[in-house]
């Protein structure tokens, strides 16, 4: 699918669905005809500008989507600046992309002023910018914030982005969700494509500022605001990460809202525990777990109505092929990045994901964690800590968990509770509950309660909330050594 195909679909809805809403913000609403008119007006402005990457520094809302679609239809590469990036990371993105044209709101003006941009009506401009060495056909530059170093710019083509959006729409089509609420920032590629999928379906997208719906930074959540937004928007479809799914399931269990309104809730971004999926099923929440990565245009596998196997991440989408290397690493063909910004274009057939997995006899993918994070116990058992950490953190008691067991007879954990006032017995019961679902070699033998949570500010989390494992090992070396002494035979 190409941008002109998307334009034709939007024109079709504009002509045949003139009244139903396409987009709702906090104060503005657009029918499909109004949406298309606003997008094409911005598209004309972009076509009049010199070539180069357009940077968007906008909170979730109609303007962010209108400019994003205008860039896509005009053939201009677009970079959406992540709101959870540090000032240094944002500066890196702007410089590496050689951005000379930007549209931003007040939250991003300091970043542009520091990079010598000047406001000029609609746009912010920077003179003297060169041209980034983008792979041919780049439509979107999305940055991954890995565990170390500067974020890497992943360059993707419009065909790859829209093909995934099309497959997401096809997957949810049997349940026909008519109202979609964007919960994650648009800078998260999965959310960006989820919005495209809703538009391809002719649904109504609700796109509200992050703080208005209760999302604060990379990991803060005001649950009262978020749940109110879900109810008031009439959301029938959402994309969530596991921690947000946990909160929604807990609210349903407590009777704070009903599962009746939901038709398709996708979850991804990290491993989801079997216990959480079971709880979701018990309250009637239609959850469909998926798997993907930015380098493969976000989604590779997905469970869907009529083909849902809880505990797996689903079957590969129709446009991709998946295979396992000899060591169990998942490799993907049919949907890959054009290349990393500043590096040679990717010309291979198979992309090595760095993830370990298994395919069952029916073709469902079961993930086993990250290849590089795997450790080996003193009994020769391979354990991926993310698997164990997911079991620990998705039971409503433990907010953060770090698991370690390299060369040890038993595994150790550093824990931070959701409730700082939580007593030791409650934590112990939560660990015991997780252990009951794990094989003996993956269970936690002893653990330490942290005095403060891991954070990006202290260098122990990435900006999107992932553990910086080497930094945690270095910071808590003494604590872990004490725990090791407790488990040695």
N, C-alpha and C positions, 0 to 999 in steps of 0.2 A: 504493500500500500504506500502511496506517495502523498505529499501534501495536497495535491490537486484532487485526489480522491476524497480526502477529508473535507476539502472545500465543497465538493459536489454533494457530500452527505449533509453538511450543514445547510447548504442551499435547499436541499430536498426538505429538510425539517422546517426551514424558514417558510417554504411555500405551502407545505401541507399541515404544519403545526404552528400557525401564526400566533396562537394565544398561549398555549402552555409554556411555562417558564423553562428556560435553559439554565439560568444562573441567578443565584441569590447571594447577596452580600449582607453586610450589617445594615446598610441603608438603601442599597440599590438592587433593582431586579431587572432582568432582561429576558425577553422572549428569544426564540432562536433567530428571528429576523433582526431584532435589535442587537443581539450578540454578534451576528455576522457583520452587520453594518459598522459596529464599533471596532471589530477586529480589522476589517478592510480599510477603515480610516487610518488606523495605526500602521497597517502594512504599507500604505502609500507614503507615510512619513519616513518609514525605514528605507524604502526603495530610493528615496531622494538623498539618502546619506551615503558617504563613502563606505566601501566594503570594510568588514571587520566584525569582531565579536561584539554582540550586545550583552551587557551585564544588567541583570535585574536584581535590585536590592529592595524587594517589596515584601511586606508581610502578606500572608494569605488574604485574598480578597479578589474582587472582580478585576482590578487593575493588573494584578499579577498574571491572571489567566489571559486577559485580553492582549497584553504585550507578548506573552509567551506564544500564543497562537499567531500573532502578527509576525513574529520572528520566524516561526515555522513556515508560514505560507509565503513569506518573502524570500525564503532561502538563506536567511542570515543566521549564522551560528549564534546560539544563545547560551549564556552562563547564568544560572540562578544562584546567587550567593547564599550559602547556608547561614541562617540566622544564628546557629549554634557554633559557628567557627569563631576562633579568636581573632582579634584585629590583625595579628601577624599572618594568620592563615588567609584571611580575606585579601590582605595586601599581596600575598604570594599568588593567589588566584588571578587578581587583576593584572599583575605584572607578567605572569607566565602566559596569559591569554592576550597580552598586549591590548587591553581594552582601551578604546578611545571614546566609546559612546555608552552611556548608562542611563537607566531610569530607576530612581531610588526614592524611598520615603525617608522621613526624618531619622529613623533608626540607623540609616546607613550613610548619612551625609558626612559624619566625621571620617569614616573610612575613605570616602572619595576626596575630601579636602586634604587628607594626609597623603593621598596619592596624586596630588596636584591636579585634580579635576575642578572645573568651574561650572556653575549652574548657568544654563542658557535656555530659558524657556522650558520646554518639555524635557529636554535632555540635559545631562551632565556630560561635559566634553573634556578631553585631555589632548592637547596638541603634542605633536612629536611622537605619538605612539607608532610603533612599527606594525608589521603583520606577523602574527603568530604562525608558526609552521604547522598548521592544522592539516591532518590527512584530508584528501579530496572528499567532498561530500559530507563533511561534518555539519550536523544540524544542532547538536547539543553537546556541551562540555559539562560533564558532571564529575564532581570531585569526591573521591573516596578518602576517608580519614583513617588510614591504616593504623596499626599499633605503634608505629614509630615514624619519625621524620615528617616532612611536609606532605600534605595531601597530594594525590596524583590525579591529574586531569584525564578522564576517560572520554574519548571522542567517539560519538555514535552518529550513525546516519539516520535520516528521517524514515527510511523504509524499515529499519530495525525497530525503531520506536513505535511506529504505527502498527507494525505487524503484531507486536506484543499487545498493544492496546486492543487491537481487533480480537486477539485470542482471549483476552480477559473478558471482553464483552460477550464473546461466544460462550465462555464458560459459565457466566452468570445468567445467560439468556433464558434458560428453563425456568428460573424463578422470577424473571421480569421485574427487577427492582426499578422503581420509578423515581426514587429520591436517594441521592448519594451525598453523604457528608464527608468532606475532606478533613481528616483529623491531623494527619502528619503535615509538616511543612512542604510546600511545593518544591523546595530544593531537594527533597528526597525523591529520587527518580521513580520509585514505586508509586508514590502518591501522584506525581505528575502524570504517569501513565494511567493510573486509576481514574483520574479526571477525564482524560481523553476517552477512555473506555465508556464512561458514563455518557459523554456527548455522542459517541458513536451509537449508543443505544437510544438516543433521544430522551434521556432522563433529565431530571433537574439536579444540578450541582449546587450544593450549599457550601460557600467558601468564606469563612469568617476568620478574623484576626486570631492568631494563636492564643493570646492572653484572654480574649473574649470567651474562647471555649475551654480555657483552663490549662493550656499547655504552656509551660514555662521553661525555656531553654531546651537542653537536650534530654532532660529526664524529670523535670518537675511537673506535677499534675495537681490541679485543683479539681478534685473529683466531683464536687458539687456543681461546679460550672460545666464540666465536661458532660456529666449525665443530663443536666438540664438542656444543654445544647443538642444532645442526641434525641431527647424527647421532643423538644420544641421544633426541631427541624423536620421531624417525621422521617428521620433517616431509616431507609430500608436496607442500605448497603454501606459498608465501611471497610477500610483497610486498617488493620491494627498490628502493632508489634506485641509480643507475648505479654509484657507487663501491663499494657493497656487492656488486653484481653482478660487478664486476671482481674483487673478492677471491674470490668463490665460483668464478668461472670459472678463476682462477689456481690455486686449490686443486685443482680437478678436473683441470686440465692436469698438475699435479704428482703426481697419484694419491693425494692425501690423503683423498679420499672418492669415492664412486661416484655417477654421475648417475642410476642406476637407480631410486633412491628417489623422485625428483621427478616430478610429473605436471603441475604448473602453476605457473610462476614468473612473476609479474607484475612489471614494472619501469616506474617513472615518476618524476615529480618533477623531472626535468631531461632534457636531450637525451642520447640514447644513441648512441655512435658506431657506424657500420656495422662497423668492425673488431671491436668487442667482441661484437656480435651474431653475427658470423661465427665467432668463437672459441667462443661459447656453443654454436652449432649443431654445431661439430666435436666437442665433448665430449659431445654428446647431451643438453644441458640444454634442456628445453622452456620457452623464454623468450617471453613475450608482452608487447610494449611497448604502453603506453597513454598517454593524455594527458587532463589535466583541470585544474581550478582550484577553489579553495574556493568561489568565487562561483557555480559551477555544480554544487555538491554533489560536488565532487572529480573524478569521472570523466566524460569526454565521449566519448572514442574509445578503442577497445581492439582489439588483435589477439586472435584466439581460435583454437582448433583448427578447422581446415577453412577458416579465413579469416585467414591470417597472411601479411602481406607485410613481411618485415624491411626496415627503413629507413623504414617508415611508422609512425604511431602507431595504425593500424587504422581501421576504419570507425566512424562515430558509433553509439552505443548506440541501441537501438530507440526510446527515449522522447525523443530529442532530434533537432533539425534543426540543420544546420550550413551556413553560407554564407560566402563571402568578399566583403569590401568591395572597392571599386575599388582600394584600395592594398594588397590582400592580407591585411588583418586578418581573423582568424577571428571570426565572430559566431555565437552559440549561442542557440537558442530551445527551450523545452520544459523547461528545468531551470535555474532561476536563484534567486539569493538573494532573501529577502524584503526585504532592505535592509541597509545598514551601520548599526551601532549609533550612534545620535546623529544620523543623517541621515534625510531623507525616505525612505519605502518605495520600492522599485523597482517601477514599474508598466509598464515597457516590454515589448515582445515579444522583442527581440533584445539579448543582452548582448555588448558589445564586449570581447573578451578581452585585447587588447593584444598578442596573438601573431600572427605572420605565418605563413601556410601556403599550401599548394597541395593541391587535390583531384585525384587522377588519374582516369582514365576509368572505373575500377572503384569509385570512391568512397572510396579510402583517403586519409587525411590525411597530408601530409608537412609537417612544421614547419620554418620557416626562422628561428626565433628571436624575440626580443622586438622589437616595433615601436620602442620608445623607445631601444633600445640600438644600433640599426642605424647604421653610419657609411658615409660615401661616400668612396672613394679619390679621388686627384687625377685618375684616369682615368675617373671617373664611375661606378665599379662600387659597387653596394650590397653591404655585407658585414655579417652579424650575427656579432658576436664570439663569442657562445655556441656557435655551430656549430663554429667553429674551436677554441675552448677544449675542447669535448667530444672532438674528435679528438686533441688533445694530451694530455688527462688520463686517457684510458681505454685506455692501452697498457701500463700497469704500471710506468712510469718516472717520470712527472710527476704530482705530487699537486695542484698549483695552477698555473693559467695565467691571465694577463690579457692580452688582445689589444687593440691600439690601431692605428688606421690612418686616422683622420679627416683628409682632405685630403692624404694622403701617397701617394707612388708605390708604396710597399711596406709591408706590415704588420709591426708590432713585437710582441714578447711579453716579459712578465715571468714567470719560471718558478721554481717551487720543487719539488725532486725528492722522490719518496717516500722514498728513502734519502738522508739528508743527506751520506753519504760518497760518493755517486755522482760519477763523474768527468765531466769536460766532454765527452768523446767519446761517452759513453753518452747524455748529454742531447742532444747534437747528432744522434745517430742516431735518437733518439725524435722529434725535430722533423722530421727528414728523412722518417721513416716516415709521420708525419701529413701532411706536405706532399704525399707521393705520392698520397694519397687526396683531395686538394683541388684545385679548379681554380686556375689560376695567380694570379688576382686575390685569392684568399683565403689564399694561402700565407704563411708567416712568413719574412721576409727576414733579420732579425737579432733576437737576443734577449739578455736579461740574466738572469743567475742571482741570485735574491734572497738576501740574507744571512740573513733570517728569514722564516718563512711569514706570510701574511696571517692575521689573527685577529680575532675579535670584540672582544677586549680592547683592541686598538689602533685599533679603529674602522674596520677595512678589510673586515670581513665582517659580514653580518647574523647574528643569533643562530642561524639555521638554515643558516649556511654559504654564503650567496650573496655574491657580490662587491659591495662598495659602490664603484661605479665612479668616481663623482665624487671620493670621498675618496682612492682609489688614484691617480687622475690628479693630484690636488693634492699628495699625499705624494711621488710619484715624478716630478714634473715635470722636474726636472733630469736624471734618468736617461733619461727618454724623449726629452728634447731631444738628449742625446748620441747615442742610437740613431738619431734622425731624421737627424742630420748624417751618419751612416754610410750611409744609404740614399738620400740626395739625389743626383740625377744630376750 
